Amino acid sequence: MAGVDISIDEYDVEDLLKTSLLIPDLVVDGIHFGRGDAYYNENTSIQLKHKTVQVKCWRIVEQNLEEIGEESNNFYSCETYIVQWKSITDNFRFNTDDVLSKQENNIYFYWRGEGAVKGYSPLPESIEKENPPVERIVQWSEPPAFLQLFSGTLIVHSGKQNSLSDDPHLYILRGEMDKELHLYEVELKKESLRSRTSFVLHFSKEKASIIWHGSKSSSHNKNSIKKTTEKVFGKNITEIDEGFESEKFTEAFKGDSSDYFVHPVEKVIDYTPRLFYFNKIIGNFSIAEIECSHKSSYLTTFPFLQSHLYTAEQPAIFLLDDNDEIWVWYGWERDEDDEFKSECFVVAINYAKQKSKRIKQLVRIHKVIAGFEPNNFTNLFPVWKKREDIAQLQEKDGVLPSVNPIIEMISYEDVAKA
């Protein structure tokens, strides 16, 4: 699991509260590609610029390659693709325009959709025999260097190739930088909507799109989704805001009686959430901060995925910092080490106290049990699928959702008096 390990001495949380300065950097065969266009490291005086020469895409069909032509930006969640990236790297003298050396690069990305067959799949023989560098990536966790190959036009549809129906399709915006913007199809249900961002509802028959802006969607998100929607679907666009949905938009959900989670009006989203993994894998209590795969200088609405929690080694405990709310998530395997649980709890309390001092407002701590996550927690993720299997496992072990999930409420005033 990617992240920065931080050892905790007497539950000192000051290091945790410091904003991580790590930025995405794709390293292949010792070459730093950064976000795909350039890399600079002031500590080593390395200054590289990468120029894309060619991008080719293939869909893997029973170990055969089917080249994708004009629609190379259209992927499907139940398919696997090979993307070839040819580039030239210029190595510059520090702080000058003097090119010291050039290098040609040929990298293959092996992309697997979330619904594709899992497990290790060998490359087609035609590529394998070349023995090229291969980066294996999965949907929702693509590095910026991959996303930039599509210049803000990557779209991932649900299902398999040629399976798109004429019904409306709903897509969520991902990414913050123009060249890295991409759209992922989500289930056409109201509960898929998130107030923190913007969505596209596309009508393929009419070649028309409705952009839905959540009440907490930033101006940057609103501008970004319009840009990428125009590139992908064209300019026949209507924009609407949460709470002012048109009849056409509502009818697309075909009488869906469910609803989406509405954030409190007073909630201000001007921050990027943070996620920490508590563990004792090597014997000592430590914390790893989980980094967003496409982290940038912009605010990231949904930096984390459900898979970050559910693929972690069990027993697992996570702390999710949503500014004025701290969530402590407990996995489904019981840990009999009460000392470890106590350490996690104390860190969470201290973290909330220090955070309360910084933001000068009420901070709440919530306890969340795997399988019983409430809507105001699951809506901190771009998509969430209820894990009935985990809920049933928890119930068999006698674990039930907490009646009062709020562990403690801490106000800035209380801390100041302490």
VEXFIDO-935958 format. One line per field, with one value per residue (C-alpha): residue in three letters; x, y, z. Coordinates in steps of 0.25 Angstrom, whole numbers, padded with zeros to 4 digits. Layout:
VEXFIDO-935958
residuo <- c(ALA | ...)
x <- c(X | ...)
y <- c(Y | ...)
z <- c(Z | ...)
END
This chain:
VEXFIDO-935958
residuo <- c(MET | ALA | GLY | VAL | ASP | ILE | SER | ILE | ASP | GLU | TYR | ASP | VAL | GLU | ASP | LEU | LEU | LYS | THR | SER | LEU | LEU | ILE | PRO | ASP | LEU | VAL | VAL | ASP | GLY | ILE | HIS | PHE | GLY | ARG | GLY | ASP | ALA | TYR | TYR | ASN | GLU | ASN | THR | SER | ILE | GLN | LEU | LYS | HIS | LYS | THR | VAL | GLN | VAL | LYS | CYS | TRP | ARG | ILE | VAL | GLU | GLN | ASN | LEU | GLU | GLU | ILE | GLY | GLU | GLU | SER | ASN | ASN | PHE | TYR | SER | CYS | GLU | THR | TYR | ILE | VAL | GLN | TRP | LYS | SER | ILE | THR | ASP | ASN | PHE | ARG | PHE | ASN | THR | ASP | ASP | VAL | LEU | SER | LYS | GLN | GLU | ASN | ASN | ILE | TYR | PHE | TYR | TRP | ARG | GLY | GLU | GLY | ALA | VAL | LYS | GLY | TYR | SER | PRO | LEU | PRO | GLU | SER | ILE | GLU | LYS | GLU | ASN | PRO | PRO | VAL | GLU | ARG | ILE | VAL | GLN | TRP | SER | GLU | PRO | PRO | ALA | PHE | LEU | GLN | LEU | PHE | SER | GLY | THR | LEU | ILE | VAL | HIS | SER | GLY | LYS | GLN | ASN | SER | LEU | SER | ASP | ASP | PRO | HIS | LEU | TYR | ILE | LEU | ARG | GLY | GLU | MET | ASP | LYS | GLU | LEU | HIS | LEU | TYR | GLU | VAL | GLU | LEU | LYS | LYS | GLU | SER | LEU | ARG | SER | ARG | THR | SER | PHE | VAL | LEU | HIS | PHE | SER | LYS | GLU | LYS | ALA | SER | ILE | ILE | TRP | HIS | GLY | SER | LYS | SER | SER | SER | HIS | ASN | LYS | ASN | SER | ILE | LYS | LYS | THR | THR | GLU | LYS | VAL | PHE | GLY | LYS | ASN | ILE | THR | GLU | ILE | ASP | GLU | GLY | PHE | GLU | SER | GLU | LYS | PHE | THR | GLU | ALA | PHE | LYS | GLY | ASP | SER | SER | ASP | TYR | PHE | VAL | HIS | PRO | VAL | GLU | LYS | VAL | ILE | ASP | TYR | THR | PRO | ARG | LEU | PHE | TYR | PHE | ASN | LYS | ILE | ILE | GLY | ASN | PHE | SER | ILE | ALA | GLU | ILE | GLU | CYS | SER | HIS | LYS | SER | SER | TYR | LEU | THR | THR | PHE | PRO | PHE | LEU | GLN | SER | HIS | LEU | TYR | THR | ALA | GLU | GLN | PRO | ALA | ILE | PHE | LEU | LEU | ASP | ASP | ASN | ASP | GLU | ILE | TRP | VAL | TRP | TYR | GLY | TRP | GLU | ARG | ASP | GLU | ASP | ASP | GLU | PHE | LYS | SER | GLU | CYS | PHE | VAL | VAL | ALA | ILE | ASN | TYR | ALA | LYS | GLN | LYS | SER | LYS | ARG | ILE | LYS | GLN | LEU | VAL | ARG | ILE | HIS | LYS | VAL | ILE | ALA | GLY | PHE | GLU | PRO | ASN | ASN | PHE | THR | ASN | LEU | PHE | PRO | VAL | TRP | LYS | LYS | ARG | GLU | ASP | ILE | ALA | GLN | LEU | GLN | GLU | LYS | ASP | GLY | VAL | LEU | PRO | SER | VAL | ASN | PRO | ILE | ILE | GLU | MET | ILE | SER | TYR | GLU | ASP | VAL | ALA | LYS | ALA)
x <- c(0000 | 0006 | 0008 | 0018 | 0021 | 0022 | 0026 | 0018 | 0025 | 0016 | 0005 | 0011 | 0002 | 0009 | 0016 | 0002 | -0004 | 0007 | 0003 | 0010 | 0019 | 0020 | 0015 | 0013 | 0025 | 0025 | 0039 | 0042 | 0056 | 0062 | 0056 | 0047 | 0035 | 0027 | 0013 | 0017 | 0022 | 0034 | 0041 | 0050 | 0057 | 0064 | 0072 | 0078 | 0078 | 0071 | 0063 | 0056 | 0045 | 0037 | 0031 | 0021 | 0024 | 0013 | 0002 | -0005 | -0016 | -0020 | -0031 | -0027 | -0037 | -0033 | -0018 | -0019 | -0018 | -0029 | -0024 | -0033 | -0033 | -0041 | -0048 | -0035 | -0040 | -0052 | -0049 | -0059 | -0059 | -0059 | -0048 | -0033 | -0024 | -0010 | -0005 | 0008 | 0015 | 0027 | 0034 | 0047 | 0054 | 0062 | 0072 | 0075 | 0086 | 0080 | 0073 | 0077 | 0071 | 0084 | 0081 | 0091 | 0086 | 0073 | 0067 | 0056 | 0046 | 0036 | 0027 | 0015 | 0003 | -0005 | -0019 | -0029 | -0044 | -0050 | -0059 | -0049 | -0044 | -0034 | -0021 | -0008 | -0009 | 0003 | 0005 | 0002 | 0014 | 0016 | 0019 | 0025 | 0037 | 0042 | 0043 | 0039 | 0037 | 0022 | 0014 | 0002 | -0009 | -0024 | -0036 | -0038 | -0023 | -0016 | -0004 | -0004 | 0006 | -0004 | -0016 | -0008 | -0007 | -0021 | -0021 | -0034 | -0042 | -0041 | -0055 | -0058 | -0071 | -0078 | -0078 | -0071 | -0068 | -0080 | -0089 | -0094 | -0109 | -0117 | -0121 | -0115 | -0102 | -0097 | -0082 | -0074 | -0062 | -0049 | -0035 | -0032 | -0022 | -0027 | -0019 | -0022 | -0038 | -0045 | -0060 | -0064 | -0078 | -0085 | -0099 | -0111 | -0116 | -0119 | -0110 | -0098 | -0099 | -0089 | -0091 | -0077 | -0074 | -0081 | -0086 | -0090 | -0103 | -0101 | -0112 | -0106 | -0118 | -0119 | -0104 | -0107 | -0102 | -0107 | -0097 | -0101 | -0094 | -0094 | -0097 | -0082 | -0076 | -0064 | -0064 | -0051 | -0059 | -0070 | -0061 | -0053 | -0065 | -0070 | -0057 | -0056 | -0070 | -0069 | -0057 | -0063 | -0078 | -0079 | -0084 | -0099 | -0099 | -0109 | -0104 | -0113 | -0110 | -0114 | -0128 | -0132 | -0132 | -0140 | -0151 | -0142 | -0131 | -0141 | -0148 | -0135 | -0134 | -0147 | -0155 | -0143 | -0149 | -0135 | -0128 | -0114 | -0108 | -0109 | -0098 | -0102 | -0103 | -0093 | -0082 | -0071 | -0062 | -0049 | -0039 | -0034 | -0038 | -0026 | -0026 | -0016 | -0014 | -0011 | -0003 | 0006 | 0011 | 0026 | 0023 | 0023 | 0011 | 0012 | 0004 | 0004 | -0002 | -0009 | -0006 | -0016 | -0011 | -0013 | -0010 | -0008 | -0007 | -0022 | -0033 | -0036 | -0051 | -0049 | -0035 | -0038 | -0045 | -0053 | -0042 | -0032 | -0040 | -0044 | -0031 | -0023 | -0017 | -0027 | -0029 | -0029 | -0032 | -0032 | -0034 | -0040 | -0039 | -0051 | -0046 | -0057 | -0060 | -0051 | -0055 | -0048 | -0052 | -0050 | -0048 | -0055 | -0044 | -0044 | -0031 | -0029 | -0018 | -0025 | -0012 | -0012 | -0027 | -0024 | -0012 | -0021 | -0032 | -0022 | -0016 | -0030 | -0033 | -0020 | -0021 | -0035 | -0031 | -0019 | -0028 | -0038 | -0028 | -0024 | -0037 | -0043 | -0057 | -0064 | -0058 | -0065 | -0060 | -0068 | -0066 | -0069 | -0070 | -0067 | -0080 | -0089 | -0083 | -0094 | -0097 | -0089 | -0077 | -0078 | -0081 | -0066 | -0063 | -0066 | -0074 | -0077 | -0083 | -0090 | -0082 | -0093 | -0083 | -0075 | -0088 | -0092 | -0078 | -0079 | -0092 | -0088 | -0076 | -0086 | -0082 | -0094 | -0094 | -0092 | -0105 | -0097 | -0085 | -0080 | -0068 | -0065 | -0068 | -0057 | -0058 | -0047 | -0051 | -0050 | -0036 | -0032 | -0036 | -0028)
y <- c(0000 | 0013 | 0023 | 0030 | 0022 | 0031 | 0025 | 0030 | 0033 | 0036 | 0039 | 0051 | 0055 | 0068 | 0060 | 0055 | 0069 | 0074 | 0074 | 0063 | 0069 | 0056 | 0058 | 0047 | 0042 | 0030 | 0024 | 0014 | 0008 | 0018 | 0030 | 0040 | 0043 | 0051 | 0054 | 0050 | 0063 | 0068 | 0065 | 0074 | 0071 | 0082 | 0073 | 0065 | 0076 | 0067 | 0074 | 0065 | 0069 | 0058 | 0059 | 0049 | 0044 | 0033 | 0027 | 0014 | 0006 | -0009 | -0017 | -0031 | -0041 | -0055 | -0052 | -0045 | -0030 | -0022 | -0009 | 0003 | 0014 | 0027 | 0023 | 0020 | 0029 | 0020 | 0009 | -0001 | -0006 | -0021 | -0021 | -0020 | -0011 | -0009 | 0005 | 0008 | 0021 | 0026 | 0038 | 0046 | 0051 | 0063 | 0064 | 0079 | 0086 | 0091 | 0104 | 0106 | 0102 | 0094 | 0080 | 0070 | 0057 | 0051 | 0038 | 0030 | 0023 | 0012 | 0008 | -0001 | 0001 | -0011 | -0006 | -0014 | -0010 | -0012 | -0022 | -0030 | -0044 | -0042 | -0049 | -0048 | -0048 | -0050 | -0040 | -0044 | -0051 | -0040 | -0031 | -0040 | -0044 | -0030 | -0030 | -0015 | -0008 | -0011 | -0003 | -0011 | -0001 | -0003 | 0006 | 0017 | 0017 | 0022 | 0030 | 0044 | 0040 | 0030 | 0040 | 0051 | 0042 | 0045 | 0060 | 0060 | 0051 | 0038 | 0032 | 0018 | 0012 | 0001 | -0013 | -0019 | -0013 | -0011 | -0013 | 0001 | 0003 | 0015 | 0018 | 0030 | 0028 | 0035 | 0039 | 0044 | 0054 | 0050 | 0058 | 0072 | 0076 | 0079 | 0068 | 0058 | 0060 | 0047 | 0042 | 0028 | 0023 | 0020 | 0013 | 0021 | 0023 | 0035 | 0030 | 0030 | 0045 | 0053 | 0067 | 0070 | 0069 | 0069 | 0058 | 0057 | 0050 | 0046 | 0043 | 0036 | 0036 | 0051 | 0053 | 0063 | 0064 | 0069 | 0074 | 0073 | 0081 | 0077 | 0088 | 0087 | 0085 | 0095 | 0105 | 0098 | 0085 | 0091 | 0097 | 0084 | 0075 | 0085 | 0084 | 0069 | 0067 | 0076 | 0069 | 0055 | 0057 | 0071 | 0084 | 0081 | 0083 | 0087 | 0091 | 0089 | 0090 | 0081 | 0084 | 0090 | 0077 | 0078 | 0068 | 0061 | 0059 | 0053 | 0044 | 0038 | 0031 | 0023 | 0025 | 0023 | 0025 | 0026 | 0039 | 0044 | 0049 | 0064 | 0071 | 0081 | 0095 | 0101 | 0090 | 0097 | 0088 | 0096 | 0085 | 0071 | 0059 | 0051 | 0036 | 0029 | 0014 | 0009 | -0004 | -0012 | -0021 | -0020 | -0021 | -0006 | 0003 | 0012 | 0020 | 0021 | 0032 | 0028 | 0037 | 0040 | 0034 | 0047 | 0057 | 0071 | 0085 | 0086 | 0082 | 0067 | 0064 | 0049 | 0045 | 0031 | 0018 | 0008 | -0002 | 0005 | 0001 | -0013 | -0018 | -0014 | -0026 | -0029 | -0026 | -0012 | 0002 | 0015 | 0029 | 0038 | 0053 | 0061 | 0074 | 0076 | 0061 | 0050 | 0036 | 0024 | 0011 | -0003 | -0015 | -0028 | -0037 | -0036 | -0032 | -0037 | -0027 | -0017 | -0009 | -0006 | -0002 | 0007 | 0013 | 0016 | 0022 | 0031 | 0036 | 0039 | 0047 | 0055 | 0057 | 0063 | 0072 | 0078 | 0079 | 0086 | 0096 | 0098 | 0100 | 0107 | 0100 | 0087 | 0074 | 0061 | 0047 | 0036 | 0021 | 0013 | -0002 | -0009 | -0014 | -0004 | 0009 | 0021 | 0030 | 0042 | 0033 | 0026 | 0039 | 0043 | 0033 | 0034 | 0021 | 0011 | -0003 | -0009 | -0021 | -0030 | -0042 | -0034 | -0029 | -0044 | -0048 | -0037 | -0041 | -0055 | -0050 | -0043 | -0029 | -0019 | -0005 | 0005 | 0012 | 0025 | 0025 | 0038 | 0035 | 0049 | 0063 | 0073 | 0088 | 0098 | 0105 | 0092 | 0090 | 0104 | 0102 | 0089)
z <- c(0000 | -0004 | 0007 | 0016 | 0029 | 0041 | 0055 | 0066 | 0079 | 0091 | 0081 | 0075 | 0064 | 0059 | 0048 | 0043 | 0042 | 0033 | 0019 | 0010 | -0001 | -0009 | -0023 | -0033 | -0040 | -0050 | -0050 | -0061 | -0062 | -0054 | -0062 | -0054 | -0063 | -0052 | -0057 | -0071 | -0077 | -0068 | -0055 | -0047 | -0034 | -0027 | -0018 | -0029 | -0040 | -0049 | -0060 | -0070 | -0081 | -0088 | -0101 | -0106 | -0120 | -0121 | -0114 | -0118 | -0112 | -0113 | -0106 | -0102 | -0108 | -0104 | -0104 | -0117 | -0119 | -0126 | -0129 | -0125 | -0135 | -0134 | -0121 | -0114 | -0102 | -0100 | -0090 | -0084 | -0069 | -0073 | -0083 | -0082 | -0091 | -0095 | -0097 | -0104 | -0100 | -0109 | -0104 | -0104 | -0091 | -0091 | -0080 | -0077 | -0070 | -0057 | -0059 | -0073 | -0087 | -0090 | -0094 | -0088 | -0094 | -0101 | -0099 | -0106 | -0098 | -0101 | -0089 | -0089 | -0080 | -0076 | -0072 | -0065 | -0063 | -0050 | -0056 | -0064 | -0060 | -0048 | -0046 | -0054 | -0069 | -0078 | -0089 | -0103 | -0109 | -0120 | -0108 | -0098 | -0108 | -0108 | -0093 | -0091 | -0078 | -0074 | -0064 | -0059 | -0055 | -0051 | -0053 | -0042 | -0039 | -0052 | -0050 | -0056 | -0067 | -0073 | -0072 | -0079 | -0091 | -0094 | -0092 | -0083 | -0092 | -0085 | -0083 | -0077 | -0079 | -0071 | -0077 | -0089 | -0103 | -0112 | -0100 | -0098 | -0099 | -0104 | -0090 | -0083 | -0076 | -0064 | -0062 | -0051 | -0053 | -0048 | -0048 | -0046 | -0056 | -0071 | -0077 | -0067 | -0066 | -0069 | -0067 | -0061 | -0063 | -0050 | -0048 | -0052 | -0038 | -0030 | -0019 | -0029 | -0029 | -0020 | -0015 | -0015 | -0030 | -0044 | -0053 | -0067 | -0072 | -0086 | -0096 | -0108 | -0117 | -0116 | -0115 | -0103 | -0089 | -0076 | -0066 | -0052 | -0042 | -0027 | -0017 | -0012 | -0026 | -0027 | -0038 | -0043 | -0044 | -0051 | -0062 | -0063 | -0066 | -0076 | -0083 | -0083 | -0087 | -0099 | -0104 | -0102 | -0105 | -0112 | -0109 | -0108 | -0093 | -0082 | -0068 | -0056 | -0041 | -0029 | -0025 | -0038 | -0046 | -0060 | -0063 | -0074 | -0064 | -0053 | -0063 | -0067 | -0054 | -0057 | -0044 | -0035 | -0021 | -0014 | -0012 | -0011 | 0002 | 0004 | 0011 | 0021 | 0016 | 0025 | 0021 | 0014 | 0005 | 0003 | 0006 | 0002 | 0011 | 0017 | 0020 | 0030 | 0031 | 0046 | 0046 | 0054 | 0043 | 0047 | 0062 | 0065 | 0064 | 0052 | 0042 | 0027 | 0020 | 0007 | -0005 | -0016 | -0029 | -0037 | -0026 | -0030 | -0025 | -0027 | -0016 | -0019 | -0016 | -0015 | -0013 | -0008 | -0012 | -0004 | -0009 | 0000 | 0012 | 0008 | 0001 | 0014 | 0022 | 0033 | 0044 | 0039 | 0045 | 0037 | 0041 | 0030 | 0032 | 0026 | 0033 | 0044 | 0044 | 0047 | 0044 | 0050 | 0041 | 0047 | 0038 | 0040 | 0046 | 0061 | 0067 | 0082 | 0084 | 0093 | 0094 | 0079 | 0079 | 0090 | 0083 | 0071 | 0079 | 0086 | 0073 | 0067 | 0080 | 0080 | 0065 | 0066 | 0078 | 0070 | 0057 | 0065 | 0070 | 0055 | 0049 | 0061 | 0061 | 0066 | 0062 | 0063 | 0063 | 0057 | 0059 | 0046 | 0045 | 0032 | 0026 | 0033 | 0028 | 0028 | 0016 | 0021 | 0021 | 0008 | 0001 | 0004 | -0007 | -0022 | -0022 | -0011 | -0012 | 0000 | 0005 | 0009 | 0011 | 0021 | 0028 | 0030 | 0035 | 0045 | 0050 | 0051 | 0060 | 0069 | 0063 | 0061 | 0056 | 0067 | 0072 | 0074 | 0065 | 0071 | 0080 | 0085 | 0081 | 0083 | 0082 | 0080 | 0092 | 0101 | 0096 | 0098 | 0113 | 0114)
END
